[in-house]
Amino acid sequence: MAKPLLHMVFGGEVEDPQGTDFVDPDKLDILGIYPDHKSALQAWRGASHAHVDEANVKYVIVHLHRLLDPDHPREFHQRASDR
């Protein structure tokens, strides 16, 4: 079995929609930790679409596997199935 590449999805209100400075980190909506990018992307899309009318709400995907093993980063190549 392949080693899972953990990803975390969270979001909240940002000061500027172009950035990632969250207004109140205590109020972040943490969706969860996912075993692969495809699952994380599905969660991100669902949350992002649910807040589409709120311009200052942003959701992000954090590649936890890169933080956990910084000496051996694995390149991410987007697959058609992830889109």
C-alpha positions in Angstrom: 0.0 0.0 0.0 1.3 3.4 -0.9 2.2 5.8 1.9 -0.7 8.4 2.4 0.1 12.0 1.5 -1.8 13.8 4.2 -3.6 17.1 3.3 -5.6 19.4 5.6 -8.4 21.6 4.5 -9.5 24.7 6.4 -10.9 28.2 5.8 -12.3 31.3 7.2 -12.6 35.0 6.7 -9.5 36.7 5.2 -8.5 40.4 5.2 -7.9 40.3 1.4 -9.3 37.7 -0.9 -6.0 37.7 -2.8 -4.1 36.6 0.4 -4.2 34.2 3.2 -4.2 36.4 6.3 -7.1 35.1 8.3 -9.1 37.6 10.3 -9.7 35.4 13.3 -7.7 32.2 13.6 -9.9 31.1 16.5 -12.8 30.9 14.1 -11.2 28.8 11.4 -13.5 26.2 9.9 -11.3 23.0 9.9 -12.8 20.5 7.6 -10.3 17.7 8.3 -7.2 15.8 7.3 -7.4 13.7 4.1 -5.2 10.8 2.9 -4.7 12.2 -0.6 -5.0 15.3 -2.7 -8.1 14.1 -4.5 -10.1 13.8 -1.3 -8.8 17.1 0.0 -9.8 18.8 -3.3 -13.3 17.4 -3.1 -13.7 18.8 0.4 -12.2 22.2 -0.6 -14.5 22.4 -3.6 -17.6 21.7 -1.5 -16.7 24.3 1.1 -15.6 26.9 -1.4 -18.8 26.5 -3.4 -20.9 26.7 -0.2 -19.3 30.1 0.5 -19.1 31.5 -3.1 -21.2 34.6 -2.3 -18.9 35.5 0.6 -15.9 37.2 -1.1 -13.8 37.3 2.1 -14.1 33.6 2.9 -11.4 31.5 1.6 -10.6 27.8 2.0 -7.1 26.3 1.5 -5.4 22.9 1.1 -2.2 22.4 3.2 0.1 19.7 2.1 0.9 18.2 5.5 3.1 15.5 4.0 5.5 18.2 2.9 5.6 19.7 6.4 6.1 16.3 8.0 9.0 15.3 5.7 10.6 18.5 4.4 13.9 16.8 3.5 12.1 14.6 0.9 9.4 16.8 -0.7 7.3 15.0 -3.2 6.4 16.9 -6.3 2.7 17.3 -6.9 1.6 16.6 -10.5 -2.1 17.3 -11.0 -3.9 14.4 -12.6 -6.9 14.8 -14.8 -8.9 12.8 -12.2 -8.1 15.6 -9.6 -9.6 18.4 -11.6 
